[in-house]
Amino acid sequence: MRHMHRFTTLLSLLKVVVLSLIFSSRYLTEDIAFGLLPTRGIAEIVKVPTPTMDTVILWAQKILGKEYLLDGAMKGKDIGEVPSPQSCGINTVAELLNCN
């Protein structure tokens, strides 16, 4: 198939369609926003380093066109869109423990 010009074009188009479906899927959008970011927010408050999570978040925010992490902190312009402690104004352990 790769040696036939028409199929080469079709395969390239198929790659673009498949990649756009993967990057717009709820597994990427929801798992980042409702799983990884709240967990990362709590880790920041209790001062636990999260280098692997940060790498995934930085990669995902580029793909999604969002900004959650800025200068290594949960203070990007889109942080209010996710249920992280920082989006609720919670930035200390005391505020986290007193959250109702």
VMD Tcl script that builds the backbone (N, CA, C; Angstrom):
set m [mol new atoms 300]
animate dup $m
set s [atomselect $m all]
$s set {name element resname resid chain x y z} {
  {N N MET 1 A 0.813 -1.193 0.000}
  {CA C MET 1 A 0.000 0.000 0.000}
  {C C MET 1 A 0.860 1.262 0.000}
  {N N ARG 2 A 1.993 1.213 0.654}
  {CA C ARG 2 A 2.825 2.412 0.762}
  {C C ARG 2 A 3.415 2.845 -0.582}
  {N N HIS 3 A 3.504 1.905 -1.517}
  {CA C HIS 3 A 4.106 2.221 -2.801}
  {C C HIS 3 A 3.087 2.777 -3.789}
  {N N MET 4 A 1.835 2.750 -3.440}
  {CA C MET 4 A 0.795 3.264 -4.319}
  {C C MET 4 A 0.408 4.664 -3.847}
  {N N HIS 5 A 0.561 5.646 -4.728}
  {CA C HIS 5 A 0.369 7.057 -4.372}
  {C C HIS 5 A -0.981 7.326 -3.716}
  {N N ARG 6 A -2.047 6.777 -4.240}
  {CA C ARG 6 A -3.386 7.054 -3.687}
  {C C ARG 6 A -3.517 6.548 -2.255}
  {N N PHE 7 A -2.930 5.411 -1.980}
  {CA C PHE 7 A -3.020 4.869 -0.628}
  {C C PHE 7 A -2.154 5.665 0.350}
  {N N THR 8 A -1.041 6.207 -0.105}
  {CA C THR 8 A -0.182 7.024 0.743}
  {C C THR 8 A -0.951 8.241 1.251}
  {N N THR 9 A -1.678 8.905 0.361}
  {CA C THR 9 A -2.488 10.049 0.751}
  {C C THR 9 A -3.569 9.634 1.742}
  {N N LEU 10 A -4.204 8.510 1.477}
  {CA C LEU 10 A -5.258 8.006 2.366}
  {C C LEU 10 A -4.702 7.691 3.749}
  {N N LEU 11 A -3.535 7.069 3.804}
  {CA C LEU 11 A -2.931 6.738 5.092}
  {C C LEU 11 A -2.561 8.001 5.862}
  {N N SER 12 A -2.060 9.020 5.176}
  {CA C SER 12 A -1.730 10.281 5.843}
  {C C SER 12 A -2.983 10.926 6.420}
  {N N LEU 13 A -4.058 10.930 5.660}
  {CA C LEU 13 A -5.327 11.487 6.127}
  {C C LEU 13 A -5.851 10.693 7.314}
  {N N LEU 14 A -5.726 9.373 7.250}
  {CA C LEU 14 A -6.180 8.517 8.343}
  {C C LEU 14 A -5.409 8.825 9.629}
  {N N LYS 15 A -4.099 9.052 9.530}
  {CA C LYS 15 A -3.296 9.397 10.704}
  {C C LYS 15 A -3.785 10.702 11.327}
  {N N VAL 16 A -4.072 11.698 10.515}
  {CA C VAL 16 A -4.544 12.989 11.020}
  {C C VAL 16 A -5.882 12.822 11.722}
  {N N VAL 17 A -6.794 12.065 11.126}
  {CA C VAL 17 A -8.121 11.856 11.720}
  {C C VAL 17 A -8.002 11.099 13.031}
  {N N VAL 18 A -7.224 10.036 13.050}
  {CA C VAL 18 A -7.066 9.235 14.270}
  {C C VAL 18 A -6.427 10.063 15.376}
  {N N LEU 19 A -5.373 10.814 15.076}
  {CA C LEU 19 A -4.716 11.638 16.093}
  {C C LEU 19 A -5.647 12.720 16.620}
  {N N SER 20 A -6.445 13.330 15.748}
  {CA C SER 20 A -7.363 14.366 16.241}
  {C C SER 20 A -8.445 13.758 17.117}
  {N N LEU 21 A -8.876 12.533 16.828}
  {CA C LEU 21 A -9.864 11.865 17.684}
  {C C LEU 21 A -9.262 11.525 19.042}
  {N N ILE 22 A -8.026 11.072 19.045}
  {CA C ILE 22 A -7.365 10.729 20.306}
  {C C ILE 22 A -7.192 11.979 21.164}
  {N N PHE 23 A -6.723 13.074 20.571}
  {CA C PHE 23 A -6.442 14.278 21.334}
  {C C PHE 23 A -7.696 15.029 21.750}
  {N N SER 24 A -8.824 14.748 21.117}
  {CA C SER 24 A -10.061 15.403 21.525}
  {C C SER 24 A -10.959 14.453 22.316}
  {N N SER 25 A -10.453 13.272 22.620}
  {CA C SER 25 A -11.277 12.302 23.334}
  {C C SER 25 A -11.438 12.680 24.801}
  {N N ARG 26 A -12.493 12.184 25.384}
  {CA C ARG 26 A -12.752 12.495 26.786}
  {C C ARG 26 A -11.696 11.893 27.706}
  {N N TYR 27 A -10.991 10.856 27.236}
  {CA C TYR 27 A -9.954 10.256 28.064}
  {C C TYR 27 A -8.835 11.257 28.315}
  {N N LEU 28 A -8.545 12.072 27.339}
  {CA C LEU 28 A -7.520 13.090 27.544}
  {C C LEU 28 A -8.103 14.297 28.265}
  {N N THR 29 A -9.217 14.810 27.789}
  {CA C THR 29 A -9.759 16.050 28.348}
  {C C THR 29 A -10.255 15.862 29.781}
  {N N GLU 30 A -10.980 14.798 30.053}
  {CA C GLU 30 A -11.548 14.601 31.397}
  {C C GLU 30 A -10.557 14.049 32.395}
  {N N ASP 31 A -9.704 13.139 31.969}
  {CA C ASP 31 A -8.743 12.565 32.917}
  {C C ASP 31 A -7.730 13.601 33.388}
  {N N ILE 32 A -7.358 14.507 32.516}
  {CA C ILE 32 A -6.443 15.573 32.924}
  {C C ILE 32 A -7.168 16.533 33.869}
  {N N ALA 33 A -8.323 17.026 33.431}
  {CA C ALA 33 A -9.037 18.060 34.197}
  {C C ALA 33 A -9.615 17.568 35.514}
  {N N PHE 34 A -10.138 16.359 35.542}
  {CA C PHE 34 A -10.845 15.889 36.744}
  {C C PHE 34 A -10.092 14.823 37.535}
  {N N GLY 35 A -8.903 14.458 37.083}
  {CA C GLY 35 A -8.111 13.475 37.803}
  {C C GLY 35 A -6.728 13.986 38.149}
  {N N LEU 36 A -5.971 14.268 37.108}
  {CA C LEU 36 A -4.574 14.639 37.317}
  {C C LEU 36 A -4.408 16.030 37.932}
  {N N LEU 37 A -5.168 17.008 37.463}
  {CA C LEU 37 A -5.007 18.371 37.978}
  {C C LEU 37 A -5.431 18.536 39.439}
  {N N PRO 38 A -6.569 17.985 39.873}
  {CA C PRO 38 A -6.888 18.090 41.303}
  {C C PRO 38 A -5.841 17.404 42.192}
  {N N THR 39 A -5.350 16.255 41.729}
  {CA C THR 39 A -4.321 15.542 42.486}
  {C C THR 39 A -3.040 16.366 42.545}
  {N N ARG 40 A -2.678 16.969 41.420}
  {CA C ARG 40 A -1.484 17.820 41.366}
  {C C ARG 40 A -1.657 19.049 42.272}
  {N N GLY 41 A -2.858 19.581 42.325}
  {CA C GLY 41 A -3.135 20.730 43.183}
  {C C GLY 41 A -2.939 20.415 44.651}
  {N N ILE 42 A -3.410 19.248 45.079}
  {CA C ILE 42 A -3.226 18.819 46.476}
  {C C ILE 42 A -1.742 18.594 46.760}
  {N N ALA 43 A -1.049 17.956 45.821}
  {CA C ALA 43 A 0.386 17.712 46.000}
  {C C ALA 43 A 1.152 19.025 46.147}
  {N N GLU 44 A 0.762 20.042 45.399}
  {CA C GLU 44 A 1.431 21.342 45.516}
  {C C GLU 44 A 1.225 21.939 46.904}
  {N N ILE 45 A 0.023 21.820 47.430}
  {CA C ILE 45 A -0.277 22.370 48.759}
  {C C ILE 45 A 0.536 21.683 49.845}
  {N N VAL 46 A 0.660 20.363 49.765}
  {CA C VAL 46 A 1.395 19.625 50.797}
  {C C VAL 46 A 2.886 19.481 50.457}
  {N N LYS 47 A 3.297 20.177 49.405}
  {CA C LYS 47 A 4.707 20.269 49.013}
  {C C LYS 47 A 5.340 18.926 48.646}
  {N N VAL 48 A 4.597 18.140 47.859}
  {CA C VAL 48 A 5.117 16.884 47.327}
  {C C VAL 48 A 5.510 17.132 45.866}
  {N N PRO 49 A 6.765 16.905 45.506}
  {CA C PRO 49 A 7.184 17.110 44.120}
  {C C PRO 49 A 6.480 16.121 43.177}
  {N N THR 50 A 6.108 16.597 42.007}
  {CA C THR 50 A 5.390 15.757 41.033}
  {C C THR 50 A 5.983 15.931 39.627}
  {N N PRO 51 A 7.244 15.569 39.442}
  {CA C PRO 51 A 7.867 15.819 38.139}
  {C C PRO 51 A 7.214 15.064 36.980}
  {N N THR 52 A 6.789 13.837 37.206}
  {CA C THR 52 A 6.157 13.076 36.125}
  {C C THR 52 A 4.783 13.639 35.804}
  {N N MET 53 A 4.012 13.966 36.827}
  {CA C MET 53 A 2.703 14.579 36.600}
  {C C MET 53 A 2.865 15.907 35.860}
  {N N ASP 54 A 3.847 16.683 36.241}
  {CA C ASP 54 A 4.085 17.974 35.598}
  {C C ASP 54 A 4.378 17.788 34.108}
  {N N THR 55 A 5.169 16.779 33.786}
  {CA C THR 55 A 5.488 16.505 32.382}
  {C C THR 55 A 4.233 16.170 31.595}
  {N N VAL 56 A 3.381 15.326 32.159}
  {CA C VAL 56 A 2.139 14.946 31.478}
  {C C VAL 56 A 1.218 16.155 31.340}
  {N N ILE 57 A 1.091 16.943 32.382}
  {CA C ILE 57 A 0.221 18.131 32.343}
  {C C ILE 57 A 0.732 19.137 31.320}
  {N N LEU 58 A 2.028 19.383 31.288}
  {CA C LEU 58 A 2.596 20.327 30.325}
  {C C LEU 58 A 2.360 19.850 28.896}
  {N N TRP 59 A 2.509 18.548 28.659}
  {CA C TRP 59 A 2.249 17.976 27.338}
  {C C TRP 59 A 0.772 18.138 26.980}
  {N N ALA 60 A -0.111 17.759 27.905}
  {CA C ALA 60 A -1.548 17.800 27.632}
  {C C ALA 60 A -2.055 19.219 27.426}
  {N N GLN 61 A -1.551 20.175 28.198}
  {CA C GLN 61 A -2.050 21.539 28.043}
  {C C GLN 61 A -1.647 22.115 26.680}
  {N N LYS 62 A -0.532 21.672 26.125}
  {CA C LYS 62 A -0.172 22.086 24.765}
  {C C LYS 62 A -1.161 21.513 23.756}
  {N N ILE 63 A -1.480 20.239 23.916}
  {CA C ILE 63 A -2.408 19.562 22.999}
  {C C ILE 63 A -3.799 20.181 23.106}
  {N N LEU 64 A -4.243 20.462 24.321}
  {CA C LEU 64 A -5.592 20.973 24.557}
  {C C LEU 64 A -5.711 22.486 24.359}
  {N N GLY 65 A -4.587 23.166 24.235}
  {CA C GLY 65 A -4.621 24.621 24.108}
  {C C GLY 65 A -5.036 25.306 25.395}
  {N N LYS 66 A -4.646 24.747 26.511}
  {CA C LYS 66 A -4.984 25.280 27.835}
  {C C LYS 66 A -3.711 25.630 28.588}
  {N N GLU 67 A -3.874 26.354 29.677}
  {CA C GLU 67 A -2.742 26.673 30.550}
  {C C GLU 67 A -3.166 26.456 31.992}
  {N N TYR 68 A -2.654 25.386 32.577}
  {CA C TYR 68 A -2.947 25.067 33.976}
  {C C TYR 68 A -1.706 25.305 34.834}
  {N N LEU 69 A -0.591 24.748 34.413}
  {CA C LEU 69 A 0.673 24.936 35.119}
  {C C LEU 69 A 1.403 26.125 34.511}
  {N N LEU 70 A 1.857 27.000 35.367}
  {CA C LEU 70 A 2.632 28.155 34.923}
  {C C LEU 70 A 3.778 28.348 35.906}
  {N N ASP 71 A 4.976 28.303 35.408}
  {CA C ASP 71 A 6.171 28.434 36.259}
  {C C ASP 71 A 6.178 27.405 37.383}
  {N N GLY 72 A 5.738 26.186 37.081}
  {CA C GLY 72 A 5.759 25.097 38.050}
  {C C GLY 72 A 4.686 25.156 39.115}
  {N N ALA 73 A 3.703 26.016 38.943}
  {CA C ALA 73 A 2.626 26.143 39.939}
  {C C ALA 73 A 1.271 26.106 39.243}
  {N N MET 74 A 0.259 25.743 40.012}
  {CA C MET 74 A -1.112 25.653 39.509}
  {C C MET 74 A -1.722 27.053 39.478}
  {N N LYS 75 A -1.239 27.881 38.551}
  {CA C LYS 75 A -1.723 29.256 38.485}
  {C C LYS 75 A -1.899 29.733 37.043}
  {N N GLY 76 A -2.084 28.775 36.136}
  {CA C GLY 76 A -2.304 29.132 34.745}
  {C C GLY 76 A -3.652 29.798 34.537}
  {N N LYS 77 A -3.837 30.430 33.393}
  {CA C LYS 77 A -5.050 31.205 33.131}
  {C C LYS 77 A -6.317 30.350 33.077}
  {N N ASP 78 A -6.197 29.040 32.844}
  {CA C ASP 78 A -7.375 28.171 32.735}
  {C C ASP 78 A -7.629 27.339 33.986}
  {N N ILE 79 A -6.955 27.630 35.074}
  {CA C ILE 79 A -7.082 26.825 36.294}
  {C C ILE 79 A -8.499 26.881 36.870}
  {N N GLY 80 A -9.222 27.953 36.616}
  {CA C GLY 80 A -10.590 28.072 37.113}
  {C C GLY 80 A -11.566 27.109 36.467}
  {N N GLU 81 A -11.157 26.445 35.392}
  {CA C GLU 81 A -12.026 25.498 34.689}
  {C C GLU 81 A -12.009 24.105 35.297}
  {N N VAL 82 A -11.094 23.855 36.211}
  {CA C VAL 82 A -10.945 22.507 36.760}
  {C C VAL 82 A -11.185 22.508 38.274}
  {N N PRO 83 A -11.610 21.374 38.824}
  {CA C PRO 83 A -11.893 21.316 40.268}
  {C C PRO 83 A -10.638 21.086 41.104}
  {N N SER 84 A -9.703 21.996 41.019}
  {CA C SER 84 A -8.496 21.892 41.833}
  {C C SER 84 A -8.649 22.795 43.051}
  {N N PRO 85 A -7.920 22.524 44.114}
  {CA C PRO 85 A -8.005 23.404 45.292}
  {C C PRO 85 A -7.702 24.858 44.944}
  {N N GLN 86 A -6.729 25.067 44.067}
  {CA C GLN 86 A -6.327 26.427 43.703}
  {C C GLN 86 A -7.450 27.184 42.998}
  {N N SER 87 A -8.284 26.488 42.243}
  {CA C SER 87 A -9.387 27.164 41.556}
  {C C SER 87 A -10.467 27.607 42.537}
  {N N CYS 88 A -10.430 27.060 43.748}
  {CA C CYS 88 A -11.382 27.443 44.805}
  {C C CYS 88 A -10.738 28.388 45.814}
  {N N GLY 89 A -9.520 28.829 45.545}
  {CA C GLY 89 A -8.839 29.738 46.459}
  {C C GLY 89 A -8.174 29.049 47.628}
  {N N ILE 90 A -8.010 27.750 47.542}
  {CA C ILE 90 A -7.368 26.988 48.627}
  {C C ILE 90 A -5.897 26.814 48.267}
  {N N ASN 91 A -5.018 27.365 49.091}
  {CA C ASN 91 A -3.587 27.334 48.792}
  {C C ASN 91 A -2.714 26.879 49.949}
  {N N THR 92 A -3.308 26.584 51.102}
  {CA C THR 92 A -2.537 26.120 52.252}
  {C C THR 92 A -3.164 24.845 52.806}
  {N N VAL 93 A -2.375 24.132 53.601}
  {CA C VAL 93 A -2.881 22.907 54.239}
  {C C VAL 93 A -4.051 23.232 55.161}
  {N N ALA 94 A -3.941 24.331 55.908}
  {CA C ALA 94 A -5.030 24.725 56.837}
  {C C ALA 94 A -6.330 24.991 56.058}
  {N N GLU 95 A -6.234 25.693 54.946}
  {CA C GLU 95 A -7.436 25.955 54.136}
  {C C GLU 95 A -7.999 24.650 53.568}
  {N N LEU 96 A -7.104 23.745 53.187}
  {CA C LEU 96 A -7.549 22.464 52.644}
  {C C LEU 96 A -8.283 21.630 53.694}
  {N N LEU 97 A -7.752 21.616 54.907}
  {CA C LEU 97 A -8.366 20.842 55.981}
  {C C LEU 97 A -9.677 21.451 56.474}
  {N N ASN 98 A -9.846 22.764 56.349}
  {CA C ASN 98 A -11.052 23.439 56.786}
  {C C ASN 98 A -12.089 23.613 55.689}
  {N N CYS 99 A -11.840 23.006 54.556}
  {CA C CYS 99 A -12.739 23.133 53.406}
  {C C CYS 99 A -14.065 22.409 53.678}
  {N N ASN 100 A -15.156 23.092 53.472}
  {CA C ASN 100 A -16.482 22.486 53.679}
  {C C ASN 100 A -17.117 22.149 52.372}
}
mol reanalyze $m
mol bondsrecalc $m
mol representation Tube
mol addrep $m
